Amino acid sequence: MMLAVEDLAFGYGARTVGAEVSFSLQAGEVLCLLGPNGGGKTTLFKTLLGLLPAKAGRIRLDGADLSRWPRARVARAIAYVPQAHAAFFPFTVREVVLMGRAARLKPFAGPGRADAEAAEAALATLGIGHLAERIYTEISGGERQMALIARALAGEPRILVMDEPTASLDFGNQTRVLEQVRRLSATGIAVVLSTHDPGHAFLCADRVALLHGGRLVALGRPEDTITPAILARVYGVAVAVVPLPGHGRSVCTPILA
């Protein structure tokens, strides 16, 4: 077992947002986190990253309690990919990706050859080497998202936590990001990602966790958890889940009254 979340309770200050959340994550596995706004997904992610202390329960990596790890060690093991955003400083894409090495540098040290090589390898893995000298603020949203994934990858993490990586992207770029998620998992990296589109889980996830009201209401394979009954319970709308013949996948669509 790689990552184990055991009876986790999480929240801000005196407020508990979620409780009794348990799941595991193996190397090379993709876990898709679904749930409505306000259900606790982002707070759970911040707790996994060590940015918020757990209110109860434990998070273990290979059996070791992450709450006992120094912050830098956690950052080397678990990388965070935020939603694509418009930055304010005109860094090149190469410079943005090189920032992913920060957790592996000694205090006051600058990046060296090994760090530059790791950044170049990440650019190549994501297929965006041609963007290396482009200004990050001047590329498209889909390209910025790929650069953020490359930045995380440059740190050589074991786990990627991705907060709605397809948000605000067009249909084509959503598909490209999800394709990269599958490719990264094939290299042994474990991925936890959140999305508002249940259909994305059929494209990239090995398992799905549905979070509602701070509790896990379903955990399992996409075909077992993304069902009309469960989606209606979580989102409060009628949904049809339609299998795609010959693909082993399904699509989800709401049913309007």
C-alpha positions as CSV (number, residue, x, y, z in Angstrom):
1,M,0.0,0.0,0.0
2,M,1.3,3.4,-0.9
3,L,-1.0,6.1,0.5
4,A,-3.6,5.3,3.1
5,V,-6.2,7.7,4.5
6,E,-7.7,6.3,7.7
7,D,-10.9,7.7,9.2
8,L,-9.8,11.2,8.3
9,A,-11.7,14.3,9.7
10,F,-10.7,17.6,8.1
11,G,-11.7,21.3,8.2
12,Y,-10.7,24.8,9.1
13,G,-10.2,26.1,12.6
14,A,-13.1,24.9,14.8
15,R,-15.2,23.9,11.8
16,T,-15.2,20.3,10.6
17,V,-15.9,20.0,6.9
18,G,-15.6,16.2,6.5
19,A,-15.2,13.1,8.6
20,E,-14.8,9.3,8.5
21,V,-13.1,9.4,5.1
22,S,-10.9,6.4,4.3
23,F,-9.3,5.3,1.1
24,S,-6.0,4.0,-0.2
25,L,-4.0,4.8,-3.3
26,Q,-1.5,2.5,-5.0
27,A,1.5,3.5,-7.2
28,G,0.3,4.0,-10.8
29,E,-3.4,4.4,-9.8
30,V,-5.7,7.2,-10.7
31,L,-8.4,8.1,-8.1
32,C,-11.0,10.6,-9.3
33,L,-12.8,12.6,-6.6
34,L,-16.3,13.8,-7.4
35,G,-18.8,15.8,-5.5
36,P,-20.8,19.0,-5.5
37,N,-19.5,22.4,-4.6
38,G,-19.0,22.8,-0.9
39,G,-18.7,19.0,-0.4
40,G,-15.2,19.2,1.0
41,K,-13.0,18.3,-2.0
42,T,-10.5,21.2,-1.7
43,T,-10.3,21.0,2.0
44,L,-9.5,17.3,1.8
45,F,-6.8,18.0,-0.8
46,K,-5.2,20.7,1.5
47,T,-5.2,18.1,4.3
48,L,-3.5,15.5,2.1
49,L,-0.9,18.1,1.2
50,G,-0.2,18.9,4.8
51,L,-1.5,22.5,4.4
52,L,-4.2,21.8,7.0
53,P,-3.8,19.5,10.0
54,A,-6.1,16.5,10.2
55,K,-8.8,16.9,12.9
56,A,-8.9,13.1,13.4
57,G,-7.5,10.0,11.7
58,R,-4.2,9.6,9.9
59,I,-2.6,9.9,6.5
60,R,0.1,7.3,5.9
61,L,2.6,6.9,3.1
62,D,4.2,3.4,3.0
63,G,3.0,3.0,6.6
64,A,4.7,6.3,7.9
65,D,2.5,9.0,9.5
66,L,2.8,12.0,7.2
67,S,2.0,14.4,10.1
68,R,5.4,13.5,11.5
69,W,7.3,14.4,8.3
70,P,9.0,17.7,7.8
71,R,7.2,19.9,5.4
72,A,9.9,19.7,2.7
73,R,9.8,15.9,2.7
74,V,6.0,16.0,2.2
75,A,6.5,18.4,-0.7
76,R,9.0,16.1,-2.3
77,A,6.6,13.1,-2.1
78,I,3.3,14.8,-3.0
79,A,3.1,17.5,-5.7
80,Y,0.1,19.8,-6.2
81,V,-1.3,20.9,-9.6
82,P,-3.8,23.8,-9.3
83,Q,-6.2,25.0,-11.8
84,A,-4.7,26.8,-14.7
85,H,-4.5,30.5,-13.9
86,A,-3.2,33.8,-15.3
87,A,0.0,34.6,-13.6
88,F,1.3,38.2,-13.1
89,F,5.0,37.8,-13.8
90,P,6.5,37.2,-17.2
91,F,8.4,34.0,-16.5
92,T,9.2,31.7,-19.4
93,V,7.5,28.3,-19.4
94,R,11.0,26.7,-18.7
95,E,11.4,28.9,-15.6
96,V,7.9,28.0,-14.3
97,V,8.7,24.3,-14.7
98,L,12.1,24.7,-13.0
99,M,10.2,26.1,-10.0
100,G,9.0,22.6,-9.4
101,R,12.5,21.7,-8.1
102,A,12.2,24.1,-5.2
103,A,11.4,21.4,-2.6
104,R,14.6,19.5,-3.6
105,L,17.0,22.5,-3.2
106,K,19.0,23.3,-0.1
107,P,18.2,26.6,1.7
108,F,19.5,29.6,-0.3
109,A,20.7,27.3,-3.1
110,G,19.9,27.9,-6.7
111,P,19.0,25.2,-9.3
112,G,21.9,23.2,-10.7
113,R,22.4,21.0,-13.7
114,A,20.4,18.1,-12.3
115,D,17.5,20.5,-11.7
116,A,17.7,21.9,-15.2
117,E,17.7,18.3,-16.6
118,A,14.7,17.4,-14.6
119,A,12.8,20.4,-15.9
120,E,13.7,19.5,-19.5
121,A,12.6,16.0,-18.9
122,A,9.3,17.1,-17.6
123,L,8.8,19.4,-20.6
124,A,9.5,16.5,-22.9
125,T,7.2,14.1,-21.1
126,L,4.3,16.6,-21.4
127,G,5.2,17.3,-25.0
128,I,5.6,21.0,-24.5
129,G,9.3,21.5,-25.1
130,H,8.4,23.9,-27.9
131,L,6.9,26.2,-25.4
132,A,10.0,26.4,-23.2
133,E,10.9,29.9,-24.2
134,R,7.4,31.2,-24.4
135,I,6.1,33.6,-21.8
136,Y,3.8,31.8,-19.4
137,T,1.3,34.7,-19.2
138,E,1.0,34.7,-23.0
139,I,0.1,31.1,-23.7
140,S,-3.3,29.5,-23.8
141,G,-5.1,28.1,-20.7
142,G,-4.6,24.5,-21.9
143,E,-0.9,25.2,-22.4
144,R,-0.6,26.8,-18.9
145,Q,-2.3,23.7,-17.4
146,M,0.3,21.5,-19.2
147,A,3.1,23.7,-17.8
148,L,1.7,23.4,-14.3
149,I,1.7,19.6,-14.6
150,A,5.2,19.7,-15.9
151,R,6.2,21.9,-13.0
152,A,4.9,19.3,-10.5
153,L,6.5,16.5,-12.5
154,A,9.9,18.2,-12.4
155,G,9.9,17.7,-8.6
156,E,9.9,13.9,-9.2
157,P,6.9,13.2,-6.8
158,R,5.4,9.9,-6.1
159,I,1.9,11.4,-5.9
160,L,0.1,14.1,-7.9
161,V,-2.8,15.9,-6.3
162,M,-4.7,17.8,-9.1
163,D,-7.5,20.2,-8.2
164,E,-9.9,20.4,-11.1
165,P,-7.2,20.3,-13.7
166,T,-9.7,20.6,-16.6
167,A,-11.6,23.5,-15.2
168,S,-12.1,26.4,-17.7
169,L,-10.5,24.4,-20.5
170,D,-12.2,23.7,-23.8
171,F,-13.3,20.2,-24.8
172,G,-10.1,19.4,-26.7
173,N,-7.8,20.6,-23.9
174,Q,-9.8,18.7,-21.3
175,T,-9.2,15.5,-23.3
176,R,-5.5,16.3,-23.7
177,V,-5.0,16.8,-19.9
178,L,-6.8,13.6,-19.1
179,E,-4.7,11.7,-21.6
180,Q,-1.6,13.0,-19.8
181,V,-3.0,11.8,-16.5
182,R,-3.2,8.3,-17.8
183,R,0.3,8.5,-19.3
184,L,1.8,9.7,-16.0
185,S,0.0,7.0,-14.1
186,A,1.5,4.4,-16.4
187,T,5.0,5.5,-15.2
188,G,4.1,4.6,-11.6
189,I,3.0,8.0,-10.3
190,A,-0.2,7.9,-8.3
191,V,-2.8,10.6,-9.1
192,V,-5.7,12.0,-7.1
193,L,-7.7,14.5,-9.1
194,S,-11.0,16.3,-8.7
195,T,-13.5,17.2,-11.5
196,H,-17.0,18.4,-11.8
197,D,-17.7,16.1,-14.8
198,P,-18.4,12.4,-13.8
199,G,-17.7,11.4,-17.4
200,H,-14.0,12.3,-16.9
201,A,-13.7,9.4,-14.5
202,F,-14.5,6.9,-17.3
203,L,-11.7,8.4,-19.4
204,C,-8.8,8.3,-16.8
205,A,-9.7,6.8,-13.4
206,D,-9.1,3.4,-12.0
207,R,-11.4,4.2,-9.0
208,V,-13.8,6.9,-8.1
209,A,-14.6,8.5,-4.7
210,L,-17.8,10.5,-4.4
211,L,-17.7,13.0,-1.5
212,H,-21.0,14.5,-0.4
213,G,-21.5,16.6,2.8
214,G,-18.0,15.7,3.9
215,R,-18.6,12.0,3.7
216,L,-17.7,9.3,1.2
217,V,-20.9,8.0,-0.2
218,A,-19.3,5.7,-2.8
219,L,-15.8,4.3,-3.5
220,G,-15.0,1.9,-6.3
221,R,-14.6,1.3,-10.0
222,P,-16.2,4.0,-12.3
223,E,-18.7,1.5,-13.6
224,D,-19.8,0.6,-10.1
225,T,-19.9,4.1,-8.6
226,I,-21.1,6.4,-11.4
227,T,-24.6,5.2,-11.6
228,P,-27.9,7.1,-12.1
229,A,-29.0,6.3,-8.5
230,I,-25.7,7.5,-6.9
231,L,-25.4,10.6,-9.0
232,A,-29.0,11.6,-8.3
233,R,-28.2,11.2,-4.5
234,V,-25.1,13.3,-4.7
235,Y,-26.1,16.0,-7.2
236,G,-29.8,16.0,-6.8
237,V,-30.6,15.7,-10.5
238,A,-31.7,12.9,-12.8
239,V,-28.8,11.5,-14.8
240,A,-28.4,9.0,-17.6
241,V,-25.3,6.9,-17.8
242,V,-24.9,5.6,-21.3
243,P,-22.4,2.9,-22.2
244,L,-20.3,3.4,-25.4
245,P,-20.4,0.1,-27.4
246,G,-16.9,-1.2,-28.1
247,H,-15.1,1.3,-25.8
248,G,-15.8,-0.1,-22.3
249,R,-16.6,3.4,-21.2
250,S,-19.7,5.4,-20.6
251,V,-20.9,9.0,-20.9
252,C,-23.1,10.9,-18.4
253,T,-25.8,13.4,-19.3
254,P,-28.4,15.1,-17.1
255,I,-32.1,14.5,-17.8
256,L,-34.0,17.7,-18.0
257,A,-37.5,17.7,-16.6
